[in-house]
């Protein structure tokens, strides 16, 4: 009974975090962007500074008609939004918020995050292919190209952190963290952040959904709840990438009074990265697909390899 | 019975590829209304492009023929809703020239001032919307802040924010309100002071440069053969500006040697050059408006319009007057048979010619560059379809 109850409790915690954190990031984006652009952003829903705007949006989306186009490959079309959601939900389950505060404590949690995180993009691919829409198809192809080129630097950058800590477990990596990493692992962190943003298809790497070219890319034909699930998955992706980066590069719960407020540090550090990802959207136009590939193969991959050499040298010299 | 062949293989030679015909528009986020482009795609590369126009055709020229000379003004400022004042001025000048009217000098300078403010408003609009097509969402809020400032003074004098309806045959509707010129001065100073913020988001941005430099190069020959005009033509090195070459209003004085007027040109002909021309023209427009304000402040009070007969009839004949609108040449060909309405009033609008060149410009480019090029042609759909 106790193990079963514990599993239920842990799953419930992950689910709540999964539903709350992306909304928090979304609301931050609304407000931050608005104030950067001389606007106020949401001000009415919920009373205080429009805090409930995204909840209201969610309610609105559930009420909309769920349209499946006649030309669509229907089972695939229906399944696609679920893929993104589930993959990030599974990834969130292994992120540690403290030395013992992790929903699913598995040893290879870094590998797990990378593996399930990549599935999310397949959802976009499925949506693009199954929609029976030319814009969606082009968007899907773009996201496929993007996925292929950005997995490599992402994994190489993650490998560097694993080497430095000598473990694939996020908990162990956070334990092994020292302030020296801020300098030593900086190139890897940059690669991880850029590749993660591209993986999430966030601006300036959002060509799969480029609204001025492809209407909404793979999401063009989606309505109602399924469309909302794609949006939720995108923001959940930001949460996962930011939290993983917080654990890998900023030592997770490490900080003053970390015995008492460890989870707070994880969230704060994750929030820092989330704001960077949001900020990129506000200040930059989007790259072209071939320029994006250039950034990946000529910029990020060499940088990540360099980081691995640097990490290896550091590990050999200090042990 | 036909035999069905299926070739399977690896490599471009063996794998069957098919071109995809994509209809961009009439409803599409990149077309600013209802322009339709039928493009044939090979992968993401455009092999053929055809602009299909006419979805917003409102029969403006026919409507001109059944309205008297006071009423057509309201139609003339509709087709290009971002250059309403400039279009009004062009029509007023046409009618006045056929009537042989001498417009009061105060009205002429006020018209020049408002035309330039209108030009700045128009350019600010495109400086905001063009980055939007490239995925940058912030510049438009910066440019709209400046637009708001200028629109406030335009609204104060004319009562309108877009369709000013401030021109009359023989001058302007009303005199300048008290203290208005100082408020225009303050608005110009404010916009000029804040322009660097907008500029740093545009030409100072590496991604924007990467997206626009060398993209959609328009040759001077294509410009000449398609009748492209305005900032787009000047970005390809064509040094043509009717304000200097065929001066109207007070432009002969403003564009005289030592005056604030200058014609902005670039040689590259790519999207970045077009954006740069627009940006620099905004500054020139502010300089010209400033000069007009100073001139008007020094001018004694006087009439701003002429008394017109109750029934205004234009003598028989025809005339063509072209003005340098923000987007290019805007011409009116007026044929009168001595009635109180035009017998024929043909409209030459800038965007129509500017968009026609797309069929030549787009093939060979990527779909992602299509929006970069389309946006850099700075068109208004109403100005295409009339």
Interface residues (C-beta under 8 A of the other chain):
Chain A: X33 X36 X37 X38 X39 X134 X135 X138 X203 X204 X206 X207 X210 X211 X212 X213 X215 X281 X282 X283 X284 X285 X286 X287 X288 X289 X290 X291
Chain B: X20 X22 X28 X29 X30 X41 X44 X131 X132 X133 X134 X135 X136 X137 X138 X141 X142 X145 X201 X205 X207 X208 X210 X211 X366 X367 X368 X369 X370 X371 X375
